[in-house]
Amino acid sequence: MKIVLLGATGMVGSRIAAEAVARGHEVVAVSRSGSAPVDSPRLTAAAGDAGSATEVAGLVEEADAVACALVPPRDGSDPCAPFAALYDAVLNGVRSAGVRRVVIVGGAGSLDVAPGTVLRDTPGFPDEVKPEADAHAALLATLRGVSDLEWTYVSPAALIAPGERTGTFRVGGDSLLTDAEGNSRISAEDYAVAFVDEIEKAAHPKARISVAY
């Protein structure tokens, strides 16, 4: 399978790249710098601007799937409009190239924790993270109106960080997954396993899934 990965050099993107090439997939790893996130003959690094629909269309041509590990701006400004514009360019570029399958690294803030309450609105949710959570929630709302692409939005647990690849985790839907102690966490490595599983199986088209221990 040929996978074009946008945002390939970040904490999550680099692990998705490593997981995909380890499974034998051909990966085109796209970032602004054009750096290679992993050393593999199956990976081709490419420089590109995901905010340009024209560039995206050229990069994803003939891809079997497009993976997006893009993040909102983290410069203190309101990220909602720039993030929406970024994904507008991505989706239009994908359409122009005739690719249908798009799998997106999402956020956890919009996961349900109780009827009518999402994680972002719970006590203790960091104020500094709320704008990014809002940007991701708006993206998910936009995706839910997209009918011409086979998209999947993959939310992590409340806590995602570098760790161990165990291959053991749970996959849920719109609700926050927690363990017996009420913790919600996933390693970036196991998140990548679940993400590449979804690319391969296309088990949840036009849906949000969540991943946690």
ZAKE-684535 format. One line per 8 residues: for each residue x, y, z of N, C-alpha, C, O. Coordinates in nm, 4 decimals, padded with zeros to 6 digits. Example, Ala and Ser with C-alpha at 12.3 -4.5 7.8 and 13.67 -1.06 7.14 Angstrom:
! ZAKE-684535
01.3190 -00.5690 00.7800 01.2300 -00.4500 00.7800 01.3200 -00.3300 00.7800 01.4236 -00.3319 00.8465 ~ 01.2850 -00.2250 00.7080 01.3670 -00.1060 00.7140 01.2900 00.0030 00.7870 01.3409 00.1138 00.8039
***
This chain:
! ZAKE-684535
00.0847 -00.1194 00.0000 00.0000 00.0000 00.0000 00.0883 00.1246 00.0000 00.1878 00.1306 00.0723 ~ 00.0522 00.2229 -00.0803 00.1235 00.3507 -00.0806 00.0491 00.4483 00.0086 -00.0678 00.4790 -00.0146 ~ 00.1187 00.4969 00.1114 00.0609 00.5894 00.2075 00.1373 00.7208 00.1998 00.2599 00.7219 00.2112 ~ 00.0672 00.8298 00.1807 00.1288 00.9620 00.1890 00.0936 01.0193 00.3254 -00.0236 01.0340 00.3600 ~ 00.1968 01.0512 00.4016 00.1799 01.0975 00.5394 00.2158 01.2447 00.5488 00.3313 01.2824 00.5288 ~ 00.1172 01.3276 00.5793 00.1385 01.4711 00.5966 00.1646 01.4997 00.7443 00.0910 01.4521 00.8308 ~ 00.2681 01.5766 00.7730 00.3059 01.6011 00.9116 00.3854 01.4854 00.9676 00.3594 01.4386 01.0785 ~ 00.4822 01.4394 00.8906 00.5485 01.3120 00.9192 00.6577 01.3194 01.0247 00.7037 01.2148 01.0706
00.7010 01.4374 01.0649 00.8172 01.4464 01.1527 00.7826 01.4748 01.2986 00.8726 01.4820 01.3823 ~ 00.6557 01.4910 01.3305 00.6155 01.5175 01.4679 00.6181 01.3926 01.5541 00.6522 01.2841 01.5070 ~ 00.5819 01.4086 01.6810 00.5855 01.2982 01.7757 00.4976 01.1820 01.7298 00.5400 01.0665 01.7347 ~ 00.3779 01.2113 01.6860 00.2868 01.1059 01.6402 00.3175 01.0662 01.4962 00.3212 00.9475 01.4639 ~ 00.3392 01.1640 01.4104 00.3638 01.1347 01.2698 00.4838 01.0455 01.2474 00.4793 00.9553 01.1637 ~ 00.5915 01.0692 01.3214 00.7113 00.9875 01.3035 00.6871 00.8430 01.3442 00.7448 00.7512 01.2859 ~ 00.6025 00.8227 01.4435 00.5715 00.6859 01.4862 00.4771 00.6160 01.3885 00.4865 00.4949 01.3684 ~ 00.3875 00.6912 01.3288 00.3040 00.6334 01.2231 00.3913 00.5911 01.1057 00.3716 00.4835 01.0491
00.4868 00.6745 01.0692 00.5783 00.6403 00.9598 00.6548 00.5126 00.9917 00.6655 00.4236 00.9073 ~ 00.7081 00.5032 01.1132 00.7855 00.3850 01.1523 00.6993 00.2595 01.1504 00.7436 00.1541 01.1047 ~ 00.5769 00.2703 01.1997 00.4871 00.1541 01.2031 00.4499 00.1100 01.0616 00.4463 -00.0095 01.0322 ~ 00.4227 00.2055 00.9754 00.3801 00.1719 00.8395 00.4917 00.1050 00.7597 00.4671 00.0063 00.6905 ~ 00.6137 00.1575 00.7685 00.7222 00.0955 00.6922 00.7586 -00.0411 00.7507 00.7988 -00.1314 00.6774 ~ 00.7447 -00.0562 00.8821 00.7733 -00.1860 00.9440 00.6777 -00.2941 00.8937 00.7115 -00.4124 00.8937 ~ 00.5589 -00.2531 00.8511 00.4611 -00.3476 00.7982 00.4757 -00.3689 00.6478 00.3996 -00.4446 00.5874 ~ 00.5728 -00.3026 00.5884 00.5978 -00.3229 00.4466 00.5319 -00.2252 00.3533 00.5360 -00.2440 00.2317
00.4706 -00.1202 00.4070 00.4067 -00.0214 00.3214 00.5079 00.0773 00.2639 00.6136 00.1005 00.3226 ~ 00.4753 00.1338 00.1511 00.5537 00.2416 00.0920 00.5007 00.3729 00.1476 00.3819 00.4022 00.1346 ~ 00.5873 00.4518 00.2092 00.5456 00.5754 00.2739 00.6160 00.6948 00.2111 00.7383 00.6961 00.1977 ~ 00.5385 00.7935 00.1732 00.5922 00.9237 00.1347 00.5709 01.0151 00.2542 00.4576 01.0517 00.2856 ~ 00.6793 01.0519 00.3204 00.6739 01.1300 00.4439 00.6905 01.2776 00.4110 00.7984 01.3219 00.3717 ~ 00.5824 01.3532 00.4276 00.5811 01.4941 00.3879 00.5905 01.5836 00.5108 00.5182 01.5649 00.6087 ~ 00.6805 01.6806 00.5041 00.6920 01.7828 00.6074 00.7435 01.9094 00.5420 00.7882 01.9070 00.4273 ~ 00.7374 02.0187 00.6138 00.7910 02.1433 00.5575 00.9418 02.1329 00.5335 00.9942 02.1876 00.4365
01.0105 02.0619 00.6233 01.1563 02.0516 00.6120 01.2006 01.9469 00.5105 01.3115 01.9543 00.4577 ~ 01.1142 01.8498 00.4831 01.1534 01.7400 00.3961 01.2424 01.6389 00.4628 01.3084 01.5599 00.3952 ~ 01.2457 01.6398 00.5970 01.3303 01.5461 00.6712 01.2669 01.4073 00.6742 01.1448 01.3931 00.6686 ~ 01.3519 01.3057 00.6833 01.3029 01.1682 00.6919 01.2846 01.1322 00.8393 01.3814 01.1382 00.9152 ~ 01.1628 01.0948 00.8828 01.1411 01.0622 01.0238 01.2019 00.9288 01.0652 01.2330 00.9087 01.1826 ~ 01.2189 00.8383 00.9705 01.2844 00.7098 00.9977 01.3712 00.6747 00.8783 01.3480 00.7215 00.7669 ~ 01.4716 00.5914 00.9030 01.5611 00.5473 00.7960 01.5116 00.4133 00.7441 01.5261 00.3108 00.8106 ~ 01.4534 00.4146 00.6256 01.4006 00.2917 00.5671 01.3981 00.3050 00.4162 01.3664 00.4119 00.3641
01.4312 00.1978 00.3446 01.4225 00.2039 00.1984 01.2783 00.2159 00.1493 01.2538 00.2487 00.0332 ~ 01.1836 00.1891 00.2386 01.0426 00.1996 00.2003 00.9886 00.3411 00.2185 00.8735 00.3683 00.1842 ~ 01.0704 00.4311 00.2719 01.0241 00.5672 00.2992 01.0933 00.6683 00.2095 01.2154 00.6666 00.1942 ~ 01.0140 00.7559 00.1509 01.0645 00.8669 00.0717 01.0253 00.9959 00.1400 00.9066 01.0206 00.1615 ~ 01.1221 01.0786 00.1746 01.0937 01.2071 00.2382 01.0676 01.3124 00.1310 01.1331 01.3143 00.0268 ~ 00.9718 01.3992 00.1578 00.9373 01.5044 00.0621 00.9043 01.6322 00.1375 00.8401 01.6287 00.2425 ~ 00.9484 01.7441 00.0835 00.9125 01.8742 00.1395 00.7831 01.9208 00.0738 00.7657 01.9076 -00.0474 ~ 00.6935 01.9748 00.1539 00.5681 02.0217 00.0972 00.4894 02.1032 00.1972 00.5107 02.0946 00.3181
00.3979 02.1825 00.1439 00.3114 02.2683 00.2246 00.1702 02.2113 00.2213 00.1024 02.2177 00.1188 ~ 00.1260 02.1556 00.3337 -00.0083 02.0978 00.3392 -00.1164 02.2035 00.3277 -00.2331 02.1705 00.3065 ~ -00.0796 02.3297 00.3411 -00.1763 02.4376 00.3258 -00.2010 02.4784 00.1820 -00.2785 02.5703 00.1555 ~ -00.1358 02.4108 00.0893 -00.1557 02.4379 -00.0532 -00.2254 02.3190 -00.1170 -00.1676 02.2106 -00.1257 ~ -00.3487 02.3381 -00.1614 -00.4228 02.2283 -00.2238 -00.3503 02.1762 -00.3468 -00.3531 02.0565 -00.3753 ~ -00.2858 02.2661 -00.4192 -00.2137 02.2251 -00.5396 -00.0964 02.1351 -00.5045 -00.0750 02.0324 -00.5690 ~ -00.0197 02.1734 -00.4016 00.0927 02.0899 -00.3604 00.0446 01.9554 -00.3073 00.1028 01.8516 -00.3385 ~ -00.0611 01.9572 -00.2276 -00.1149 01.8321 -00.1737 -00.1565 01.7395 -00.2863 -00.1266 01.6201 -00.2826
-00.2255 01.7931 -00.3870 -00.2710 01.7105 -00.4991 -00.1538 01.6425 -00.5684 -00.1624 01.5253 -00.6049 ~ -00.0451 01.7150 -00.5863 00.0716 01.6558 -00.6505 00.1390 01.5506 -00.5650 00.1890 01.4504 -00.6162 ~ 00.1404 01.5735 -00.4351 00.2079 01.4804 -00.3441 00.1316 01.3500 -00.3264 00.1923 01.2437 -00.3130 ~ -00.0013 01.3574 -00.3263 -00.0810 01.2385 -00.2940 -00.1275 01.1624 -00.4171 -00.1969 01.0614 -00.4047 ~ -00.0909 01.2084 -00.5335 -00.1337 01.1399 -00.6562 -00.0916 00.9925 -00.6527 00.0236 00.9606 -00.6233 ~ -00.1855 00.9045 -00.6826 -00.1659 00.7593 -00.6877 -00.1478 00.6955 -00.5491 -00.1094 00.5790 -00.5397 ~ -00.1749 00.7702 -00.4426 -00.1703 00.7119 -00.3090 -00.2925 00.6234 -00.2865 -00.4009 00.6514 -00.3376 ~ -00.2738 00.5167 -00.2098 -00.3872 00.4349 -00.1673 -00.4589 00.4981 -00.0490 -00.5795 00.4807 -00.0316
-00.3842 00.5712 00.0318 -00.4419 00.6403 00.1471 -00.3555 00.7595 00.1820 -00.2343 00.7592 00.1604 ~ -00.4203 00.8620 00.2366 -00.3497 00.9791 00.2875 -00.3666 00.9809 00.4388 -00.4788 00.9748 00.4889 ~ -00.2568 00.9891 00.5109 -00.2569 00.9989 00.6562 -00.2172 01.1409 00.6946 -00.1226 01.1964 00.6387 ~ -00.2882 01.1990 00.7886 -00.2633 01.3375 00.8278 -00.2324 01.3457 00.9766 -00.3169 01.3137 01.0602 ~ -00.1118 01.3884 01.0088 -00.0702 01.4090 01.1480 -00.0372 01.5561 01.1673 00.0686 01.5909 01.2199 ~ -00.1272 01.6406 01.1250 -00.1073 01.7849 01.1286 -00.1600 01.8421 01.2602 -00.2549 01.7889 01.3178 ~ -00.0998 01.9480 01.3064 -00.1414 02.0087 01.4328 -00.1794 02.1550 01.4101 -00.1284 02.2189 01.3181 ~ -00.2685 02.2077 01.4936 -00.3020 02.3503 01.4843 -00.1825 02.4367 01.5232 -00.0891 02.3880 01.5868
-00.1848 02.5646 01.4856 -00.0780 02.6555 01.5284 -00.0668 02.6600 01.6807 -00.1674 02.6595 01.7516 ~ 00.0547 02.6643 01.7288 00.0791 02.6677 01.8737 00.1593 02.7911 01.9118 00.2497 02.7853 01.9951 ~ 00.1242 02.9031 01.8491 00.1975 03.0279 01.8726 00.1209 03.1239 01.9632 00.1596 03.2399 01.9770 ~ 00.0144 03.0774 02.0239 -00.0633 03.1623 02.1123 -00.1808 03.2304 02.0462 -00.2653 03.2880 02.1146 ~ -00.1879 03.2250 01.9146 -00.3012 03.2830 01.8427 -00.4174 03.1829 01.8406 -00.4000 03.0655 01.8736 ~ -00.5342 03.2304 01.8019 -00.6505 03.1414 01.7902 -00.6244 03.0466 01.6736 -00.6100 03.0923 01.5602 ~ -00.6179 02.9158 01.6983 -00.5813 02.8232 01.5909 -00.6978 02.7765 01.5048 -00.6761 02.7077 01.4050 ~ -00.8205 02.8118 01.5406 -00.9366 02.7511 01.4733 -00.9412 02.7824 01.3235 -00.9519 02.6914 01.2414
-00.9333 02.9102 01.2883 -00.9426 02.9469 01.1464 -00.8238 02.8935 01.0661 -00.8451 02.8380 00.9583 ~ -00.6995 02.9078 01.1136 -00.5878 02.8518 01.0362 -00.5959 02.6999 01.0206 -00.5624 02.6465 00.9149 ~ -00.6401 02.6308 01.1251 -00.6495 02.4847 01.1172 -00.7583 02.4439 01.0190 -00.7422 02.3478 00.9439 ~ -00.8694 02.5175 01.0200 -00.9767 02.4897 00.9244 -00.9290 02.5128 00.7816 -00.9592 02.4338 00.6921 ~ -00.8544 02.6213 00.7601 -00.8025 02.6505 00.6264 -00.7020 02.5450 00.5824 -00.6985 02.5070 00.4654 ~ -00.6199 02.4976 00.6768 -00.5216 02.3941 00.6452 -00.5913 02.2678 00.5963 -00.5532 02.2115 00.4938 ~ -00.6918 02.2239 00.6682 -00.7594 02.1012 00.6278 -00.8499 02.1208 00.5071 -00.8769 02.0256 00.4337 ~ -00.8961 02.2406 00.4863 -00.9697 02.2684 00.3625 -00.8786 02.2457 00.2428 -00.9197 02.1870 00.1427
-00.7534 02.2930 00.2536 -00.6567 02.2715 00.1458 -00.6233 02.1237 00.1303 -00.6143 02.0733 00.0183 ~ -00.6050 02.0543 00.2420 -00.5724 01.9117 00.2357 -00.6835 01.8337 00.1666 -00.6576 01.7570 00.0739 ~ -00.8051 01.8529 00.2109 -00.9163 01.7753 00.1553 -00.9400 01.8087 00.0085 -00.9702 01.7200 -00.0713 ~ -00.9267 01.9349 -00.0269 -00.9437 01.9710 -00.1677 -00.8309 01.9148 -00.2533 -00.8535 01.8747 -00.3675 ~ -00.7093 01.9119 -00.1986 -00.5986 01.8511 -00.2722 -00.6184 01.7029 -00.2924 -00.5909 01.6502 -00.4002 ~ -00.6657 01.6354 -00.1896 -00.6941 01.4918 -00.1989 -00.8009 01.4657 -00.3044 -00.7888 01.3742 -00.3859 ~ -00.9047 01.5470 -00.3014 -01.0113 01.5327 -00.4029 -00.9562 01.5503 -00.5440 -00.9869 01.4728 -00.6345 ~ -00.8748 01.6530 -00.5608 -00.8207 01.6817 -00.6944 -00.7371 01.5670 -00.7475 -00.7318 01.5433 -00.8682
-00.6710 01.4949 -00.6555 -00.5860 01.3833 -00.6964 -00.6645 01.2547 -00.7178 -00.6099 01.1552 -00.7655 ~ -00.7924 01.2570 -00.6826 -00.8747 01.1387 -00.7020 -00.8563 01.0325 -00.5952 -00.8925 00.9166 -00.6156 ~ -00.7993 01.0720 -00.4796 -00.7826 00.9787 -00.3674 -00.9053 00.9912 -00.2776 -00.9583 01.1007 -00.2585 ~ -00.9503 00.8777 -00.2223 -01.0705 00.8818 -00.1383 -01.0427 00.8551 00.0095 -01.1173 00.9025 00.0952 ~ -00.9386 00.7815 00.0405 -00.9168 00.7381 00.1790 -00.8260 00.8362 00.2524 -00.7130 00.8605 00.2102 ~ -00.8765 00.8930 00.3638 -00.8012 00.9889 00.4448 -00.8174 00.9498 00.5917 -00.9295 00.9380 00.6411 ~ -00.7059 00.9300 00.6608 -00.7084 00.8973 00.8034 -00.6363 01.0091 00.8779 -00.5243 01.0461 00.8427 ~ -00.7019 01.0625 00.9815 -00.6572 01.1870 01.0445 -00.6280 01.1669 01.1925 -00.7077 01.1077 01.2652
-00.5137 01.2165 01.2359 -00.4806 01.2213 01.3779 -00.5672 01.3294 01.4420 -00.5562 01.4473 01.4082 ~ -00.6527 01.2882 01.5339 -00.7453 01.3818 01.5955 -00.7057 01.4199 01.7368 -00.5950 01.3907 01.7823 ~ -00.7973 01.4849 01.8046 -00.7770 01.5249 01.9422 -00.8716 01.4495 02.0342 -00.9657 01.3840 01.9893 ~ -00.8447 01.4599 02.1640 -00.9269 01.3912 02.2633 -01.0302 01.4828 02.3285 -01.1240 01.4343 02.3918 ~ -01.0147 01.6124 02.3140 -01.0990 01.7076 02.3865 -01.2466 01.6970 02.3576 -01.3285 01.7336 02.4418 ~ -01.2831 01.6473 02.2392 -01.4246 01.6380 02.2020 -01.4871 01.5035 02.2363 -01.6026 01.4785 02.2020 ~ -01.4120 01.4164 02.3039 -01.4677 01.2869 02.3437 -01.5663 01.3047 02.4585 -01.5429 01.3834 02.5502 ~ -01.6756 01.2316 02.4527 -01.7792 01.2392 02.5560 -01.7314 01.1754 02.6861 -01.6724 01.0674 02.6847
-01.7567 01.2416 02.7971 -01.7275 01.1843 02.9293 -01.8547 01.1617 03.0098 -01.8542 01.0870 03.1077 ~ -01.9628 01.2256 02.9693 -02.0944 01.2105 03.0317 -02.1951 01.2687 02.9326 -02.1564 01.3421 02.8417 ~ -02.3229 01.2373 02.9485 -02.4221 01.2957 02.8566 -02.4141 01.4481 02.8550 -02.4316 01.5137 02.9577 ~ -02.3877 01.5025 02.7377 -02.3806 01.6469 02.7226 -02.2499 01.7103 02.7666 -02.2387 01.8329 02.7665 ~ -02.1508 01.6307 02.8041 -02.0226 01.6855 02.8513 -01.9075 01.6180 02.7787 -01.9014 01.4953 02.7705 ~ -01.8163 01.6991 02.7261 -01.6967 01.6462 02.6612 -01.5756 01.6736 02.7494 -01.5811 01.7555 02.8412 ~ -01.4673 01.6044 02.7204 -01.3463 01.6144 02.8026 -01.2983 01.7577 02.8149 -01.2545 01.7988 02.9224 ~ -01.3053 01.8333 02.7091 -01.2565 01.9715 02.7085 -01.3245 02.0570 02.8148 -01.2651 02.1530 02.8639
-01.4474 02.0237 02.8507 -01.5246 02.1044 02.9444 -01.5219 02.0521 03.0874 -01.5999 02.0974 03.1712 ~ -01.4335 01.9579 03.1162 -01.4252 01.9030 03.2511 -01.3268 01.9822 03.3365 -01.2323 02.0406 03.2835 ~ -01.3480 01.9849 03.4684 -01.2512 02.0516 03.5566 -01.1141 01.9874 03.5415 -01.1016 01.8653 03.5321 ~ -01.0141 02.0697 03.5395 -00.8774 02.0188 03.5279 -00.8252 02.0120 03.3866 -00.7052 01.9928 03.3669 ~ -00.9119 02.0272 03.2863 -00.8606 02.0285 03.1493 -00.7794 02.1567 03.1321 -00.8302 02.2653 03.1597 ~ -00.6550 02.1463 03.0873 -00.5664 02.2634 03.0847 -00.6188 02.3756 02.9956 -00.6552 02.3524 02.8803 ~ -00.6224 02.4958 03.0489 -00.6713 02.6103 02.9714 -00.5899 02.6318 02.8449 -00.6437 02.6696 02.7409 ~ -00.4583 02.6071 02.8547 -00.3727 02.6344 02.7394 -00.3977 02.5376 02.6239 -00.3586 02.5644 02.5103
-00.4620 02.4265 02.6529 -00.4889 02.3268 02.5490 -00.6270 02.3460 02.4867 -00.6556 02.2899 02.3809 ~ -00.7122 02.4246 02.5513 -00.8507 02.4386 02.5033 -00.8608 02.4930 02.3607 -00.9429 02.4424 02.2843 ~ -00.7822 02.5929 02.3205 -00.7935 02.6401 02.1819 -00.7627 02.5297 02.0803 -00.8304 02.5192 01.9781 ~ -00.6612 02.4476 02.1077 -00.6298 02.3374 02.0172 -00.7420 02.2339 02.0165 -00.7756 02.1791 01.9116 ~ -00.7998 02.2074 02.1335 -00.9126 02.1148 02.1407 -01.0305 02.1675 02.0603 -01.0992 02.0910 01.9925 ~ -01.0541 02.2984 02.0678 -01.1640 02.3579 01.9918 -01.1399 02.3474 01.8415 -01.2326 02.3220 01.7645 ~ -01.0149 02.3670 01.8007 -00.9818 02.3563 01.6585 -01.0055 02.2147 01.6077 -01.0580 02.1953 01.4981 ~ -00.9667 02.1157 01.6880 -00.9888 01.9770 01.6491 -01.1382 01.9429 01.6474 -01.1843 01.8709 01.5589
-01.2129 01.9940 01.7441 -01.3568 01.9673 01.7472 -01.4258 02.0256 01.6243 -01.5167 01.9645 01.5681 ~ -01.3821 02.1436 01.5835 -01.4394 02.2051 01.4637 -01.4061 02.1238 01.3390 -01.4890 02.1094 01.2491 ~ -01.2838 02.0707 01.3344 -01.2461 01.9863 01.2206 -01.3345 01.8620 01.2151 -01.3835 01.8255 01.1082 ~ -01.3552 01.7973 01.3290 -01.4404 01.6787 01.3311 -01.5816 01.7118 01.2842 -01.6419 01.6350 01.2092 ~ -01.6339 01.8245 01.3277 -01.7674 01.8659 01.2833 -01.7711 01.8852 01.1322 -01.8688 01.8485 01.0669 ~ -01.6655 01.9425 01.0772 -01.6580 01.9598 00.9321 -01.6525 01.8254 00.8616 -01.7221 01.8047 00.7622 ~ -01.5711 01.7346 00.9115 -01.5593 01.6026 00.8492 -01.6924 01.5292 00.8465 -01.7222 01.4567 00.7515 ~ -01.7710 01.5478 00.9492 -01.8993 01.4780 00.9551 -01.9966 01.5240 00.8476 -02.0999 01.4610 00.8247
-01.9628 01.6335 00.7826 -02.0422 01.6782 00.6685 -01.9816 01.6404 00.5345 -02.0351 01.6768 00.4298 ~ -01.8701 01.5673 00.5366 -01.8006 01.5272 00.4137 -01.8487 01.3885 00.3726 -01.8317 01.2912 00.4460 ~ -01.9083 01.3811 00.2553 -01.9636 01.2535 00.2086 -01.8867 01.1938 00.0916 -01.9077 01.0773 00.0577 ~ -01.7988 01.2705 00.0295 -01.7319 01.2221 -00.0921 -01.5950 01.1605 -00.0638 -01.5291 01.1133 -00.1565 ~ -01.5510 01.1598 00.0615 -01.4237 01.0992 00.0988 -01.4472 00.9940 00.2061 -01.5387 01.0058 00.2877 ~ -01.3633 00.8909 00.2048 -01.3704 00.7872 00.3082 -01.2733 00.8267 00.4196 -01.1604 00.7780 00.4249 ~ -01.3182 00.9151 00.5079 -01.2330 00.9668 00.6134 -01.2540 00.8892 00.7432 -01.3615 00.8341 00.7672 ~ -01.1506 00.8858 00.8260 -01.1613 00.8380 00.9632 -01.0791 00.9310 01.0512 -00.9652 00.9642 01.0185
-01.1368 00.9723 01.1616 -01.0730 01.0633 01.2573 -01.0378 00.9811 01.3808 -01.1263 00.9226 01.4432 ~ -00.9110 00.9759 01.4162 -00.8637 00.8866 01.5224 -00.8231 00.9686 01.6448 -00.7183 01.0332 01.6453 ~ -00.9072 00.9652 01.7489 -00.8778 01.0371 01.8726 -00.7915 00.9521 01.9648 -00.8169 00.8326 01.9803 ~ -00.6907 01.0114 02.0257 -00.6116 00.9377 02.1245 -00.6807 00.9409 02.2599 -00.7880 00.9994 02.2746 ~ -00.6187 00.8777 02.3580 -00.6616 00.8906 02.4964 -00.6342 01.0327 02.5450 -00.5745 01.1134 02.4737 ~ -00.6784 01.0621 02.6670 -00.6545 01.1949 02.7229 -00.5058 01.2251 02.7317 -00.4642 01.3398 02.7148 ~ -00.4255 01.1221 02.7581 -00.2802 01.1388 02.7651 -00.2155 01.0506 02.6599 -00.2346 00.9290 02.6590 ~ -00.1392 01.1122 02.5717 -00.0598 01.0372 02.4738 00.0830 01.0881 02.4827 00.1076 01.2087 02.4812
00.1767 00.9951 02.4921 00.3175 01.0313 02.5091 00.4036 00.9175 02.4563 00.3564 00.8045 02.4440 ~ 00.5305 00.9467 02.4246 00.6206 00.8392 02.3824 00.6263 00.7291 02.4877 00.6223 00.7560 02.6078 ~ 00.6356 00.6060 02.4414 00.6374 00.4938 02.5345 00.6672 00.3639 02.4636 00.7492 00.3582 02.3719 ~ 00.5991 00.2598 02.5074 00.6256 00.1258 02.4581 00.5211 00.0846 02.3543 00.4042 00.1222 02.3629 ~ 00.5662 00.0067 02.2567 00.4736 -00.0547 02.1611 00.4343 -00.1914 02.2160 00.5147 -00.2846 02.2136 ~ 00.3117 -00.2040 02.2652 00.2648 -00.3313 02.3195 00.1730 -00.4049 02.2230 00.1634 -00.5276 02.2274 ~ 00.1050 -00.3299 02.1354 00.0086 -00.3902 02.0450 -00.1216 -00.4276 02.1124 -00.2074 -00.4907 02.0507 ~ -00.1375 -00.3895 02.2385 -00.2584 -00.4212 02.3138 -00.3248 -00.2920 02.3594 -00.2653 -00.2136 02.4335
-00.4468 -00.2703 02.3154 -00.5204 -00.1477 02.3474 -00.6667 -00.1715 02.3106 -00.7025 -00.2755 02.2553 ~ -00.7494 -00.0734 02.3425 -00.8910 -00.0812 02.3062 -00.9238 00.0256 02.2028 -00.8632 00.1327 02.2005 ~ -01.0192 -00.0049 02.1190 -01.0690 00.0903 02.0195 -01.2151 00.1186 02.0503 -01.2963 00.0266 02.0592 ~ -01.2480 00.2446 02.0665 -01.3843 00.2844 02.0959 -01.4372 00.3816 01.9928 -01.3874 00.3886 01.8804 ~ -01.5388 00.4567 02.0324 -01.6019 00.5520 01.9423 -01.5913 00.6941 01.9935 -01.4813 00.7480 02.0058 ~ -01.7054 00.7555 02.0236 -01.7075 00.8964 02.0621 -01.6883 00.9201 02.2111 -01.6822 01.0353 02.2540 ~ -01.6788 00.8154 02.2906 -01.6627 00.8311 02.4347 -01.5175 00.8094 02.4771 -01.4457 00.7282 02.4189 ~ -01.4760 00.8836 02.5794 -01.3412 00.8697 02.6336 -01.3255 00.7316 02.6969 -01.4069 00.6913 02.7799
-01.2215 00.6601 02.6580 -01.1915 00.5297 02.7163 -01.1018 00.5476 02.8384 -01.0007 00.6176 02.8315 ~ -01.1382 00.4848 02.9498 -01.0586 00.4912 03.0711 -01.0365 00.3500 03.1247 -01.1105 00.2572 03.0922 ~ -00.9323 00.3358 03.2081 -00.9071 00.2063 03.2697 -00.9821 00.1962 03.4027 -01.0620 00.2837 03.4360 ~ -00.9566 00.0911 03.4774 -01.0294 00.0664 03.6020 -01.0066 00.1756 03.7058 -01.0901 00.1966 03.7938 ~ -00.8938 00.2449 03.6955 -00.8636 00.3530 03.7889 -00.9097 00.4894 03.7381 -00.8879 00.5914 03.8034 ~ -00.9732 00.4905 03.6217 -01.0209 00.6153 03.5645 -00.9195 00.6888 03.4804 -00.9455 00.8008 03.4363 ~ -00.8035 00.6280 03.4569 -00.7012 00.6915 03.3741 -00.7281 00.6663 03.2264 -00.7805 00.5617 03.1882 ~ -00.6918 00.7623 03.1455 -00.7061 00.7505 03.0003 -00.5721 00.7828 02.9369 -00.5283 00.8979 02.9365
-00.5071 00.6796 02.8828 -00.3734 00.7020 02.8277 -00.3460 00.6028 02.7155 -00.4108 00.4988 02.7040 ~ -00.2483 00.6384 02.6336 -00.2013 00.5519 02.5246 -00.0595 00.5968 02.4905 -00.0300 00.7163 02.4933 ~ 00.0262 00.5041 02.4592 00.1587 00.5443 02.4106 00.1459 00.5876 02.2647 00.0572 00.5410 02.1931 ~ 00.2339 00.6759 02.2217 00.2327 00.7174 02.0817 00.2589 00.5989 01.9900 00.2095 00.5947 01.8773 ~ 00.3360 00.5035 02.0380 00.3676 00.3847 01.9590 00.2431 00.2988 01.9369 00.2183 00.2532 01.8253 ~ 00.1642 00.2764 02.0432 00.0429 00.1957 02.0274 -00.0659 00.2720 01.9527 -00.1453 00.2121 01.8802 ~ -00.0699 00.4030 01.9699 -00.1614 00.4829 01.8886 -00.1293 00.4627 01.7403 -00.2200 00.4484 01.6583 ~ -00.0018 00.4616 01.7067 00.0394 00.4405 01.5674 -00.0033 00.3033 01.5167 -00.0425 00.2892 01.4009
00.0042 00.2018 01.6033 -00.0427 00.0684 01.5643 -00.1904 00.0746 01.5259 -00.2299 00.0250 01.4203 ~ -00.2711 00.1353 01.6115 -00.4144 00.1457 01.5840 -00.4409 00.2278 01.4582 -00.5306 00.1963 01.3800 ~ -00.3630 00.3319 01.4399 -00.3810 00.4207 01.3245 -00.3530 00.3454 01.1945 -00.4308 00.3538 01.0995 ~ -00.2422 00.2721 01.1904 -00.2086 00.1977 01.0687 -00.3054 00.0803 01.0492 -00.3367 00.0443 00.9357 ~ -00.3524 00.0210 01.1583 -00.4592 -00.0793 01.1461 -00.5773 -00.0228 01.0692 -00.6319 -00.0877 00.9800 ~ -00.6162 00.0992 01.1050 -00.7324 00.1613 01.0405 -00.7034 00.1926 00.8944 -00.7917 00.1777 00.8100 ~ -00.5824 00.2354 00.8629 -00.5476 00.2578 00.7227 -00.5633 00.1274 00.6438 -00.6195 00.1262 00.5343 ~ -00.5134 00.0192 00.7005 -00.5156 -00.1092 00.6300 -00.6565 -00.1662 00.6153 -00.6937 -00.2152 00.5087
-00.7334 -00.1593 00.7218 -00.8617 -00.2287 00.7251 -00.9799 -00.1428 00.6814 -01.0837 -00.1946 00.6402 ~ -00.9631 -00.0108 00.6907 -01.0741 00.0806 00.6583 -01.2030 00.0354 00.7258 -01.3092 00.0298 00.6637 ~ -01.1910 00.0033 00.8547 -01.3038 -00.0538 00.9281 -01.4053 00.0503 00.9747 -01.5180 00.0153 01.0096 ~ -01.3664 00.1774 00.9757 -01.4548 00.2814 01.0295 -01.4617 00.4014 00.9347 -01.4199 00.5110 00.9720 ~ -01.5129 00.3830 00.8144 -01.5222 00.4967 00.7219 -01.6261 00.5975 00.7697 -01.7308 00.5613 00.8234 ~ -01.5941 00.7251 00.7487 -01.6831 00.8351 00.7852 -01.7207 00.8300 00.9326 -01.8370 00.8479 00.9689 ~ -01.6214 00.8054 01.0167 -01.6464 00.7936 01.1606 -01.5249 00.8377 01.2401 -01.4133 00.8440 01.1885 ~ -01.5494 00.8682 01.3680 -01.4433 00.8938 01.4649 -01.4249 00.7674 01.5495 -01.5224 00.7077 01.5950
-01.3000 00.7275 01.5698 -01.2690 00.6216 01.6641 -01.1758 00.6780 01.7699 -01.1113 00.7808 01.7491 ~ -01.1693 00.6103 01.8828 -01.0783 00.6498 01.9898 -00.9944 00.5300 02.0307 -01.0357 00.4153 02.0140 ~ -00.8764 00.5576 02.0843 -00.7801 00.4524 02.1174 -00.7233 00.4783 02.2563 -00.6779 00.5889 02.2855 ~ -00.7259 00.3768 02.3414 -00.6688 00.3894 02.4749 -00.6462 00.2503 02.5335 -00.6934 00.1506 02.4789 ~ -00.5740 00.2447 02.6443 -00.5543 00.1183 02.7146 -00.6795 00.0842 02.7948 -00.6838 -00.0190 02.8617
***
